[in-house]
């Protein structure tokens, strides 16, 4: 399986300039691997790591920093899996299963000085195998026969269809538009409504019309108004009565004055 896809081109997924390699003790049980059990202060080898992909298989290659000579490589066919494992006490260290050309394999420990480099290594493997999963699903869909019945939407022989597009538009135009709710009556043809008559215009400013019955009614109203307006000034009546009393009294005063003048003339003639 490691030789699958050798004829395809090789793409580079990730390159890290420095990685440390450690010898790890043999696994005694199925418990999680801890990086604290390694000699972290004295790595066994230090070099460059390059992650490539050829087809659906990824390769983790450990190379010399200067010459680029291959130190070891690990073909990865699935991730997460037995080829690349994480440790339980750190995110910067991994367990890598390397394999030579003869098929012999061994487990070593690798570690990054920077946590960001470990994150990039992890994401590069995840993205590659996510793509591999999508490719496998597309291949299965292409190979699987389509058992669902096909829907035939075509016209049968002699079948026709009629579209009444123009008639529907004419119907829509002839339909009256309603404003909704209670309908309102149209305004009178005069254009303006006549104002209601006021009380003052009825009593004083009524204009006669052309009819004879209306003229008689107006004449009656004028006679009523003239009769009702006569006693409306009591001061004028009282003053006219006062002057009438004075006029009736004035002839008496004139008679008494004439008698006094005659008596004075008699007395004056007697003295003479």
Order of alpha helices (4+ residues) and beta strands (2+ residues): beta-beta-beta-beta-beta-beta-beta-alpha-alpha-alpha-alpha-alpha
